[in-house]
Amino acid sequence: MEKLTAKEEEVMQVLWKMEPVYVKDMVPHFTNPPLHYNTVSTIVRNLEEKGYVGHRAYGNTHEYYAVVSKEDYQNRFVLKKVVGDYFDNSYKNLVSYFAQNEKISADELREILAMIEKKK
């Protein structure tokens, strides 16, 4: 699995929300800047070649669905990059950043601890 480009990630975000979906139904979701049908279609086909997307054919029409889940992609690339680039590869540093900047409450931290304890 390879890291996606910014546009590919944008298309995958729409696909993950709407799947299964036809390209024509995805196009209206790209407004800044707007993307043409052919552009979205090309990106989706590239994603299919990379193994992120599959399709069901109905004649000449294709309905697309994600082969790679959003969670798998986030775990492999997004979280790893953020933790690596900004928190010295430490999830402890990530959590303490949120605690120190009051982005997470003590109750939420207790909930996280309870989830961790359940997994043991």
Number of C-alpha atoms within 10 A of each C-alpha: 10 10 12 15 9 9 11 16 15 13 20 24 12 16 22 16 11 15 14 15 18 17 19 13 12 18 19 12 12 14 8 6 6 10 15 12 14 12 12 19 18 12 16 23 17 14 20 17 11 13 14 21 19 18 18 11 9 8 6 5 11 15 15 21 22 21 14 15 13 15 9 10 17 12 11 14 14 14 14 14 14 14 16 14 10 11 16 12 15 13 15 11 14 16 14 16 14 13 15 10 8 10 11 14 12 10 9 12 15 11 12 12 11 11 11 10 9 8 6 5
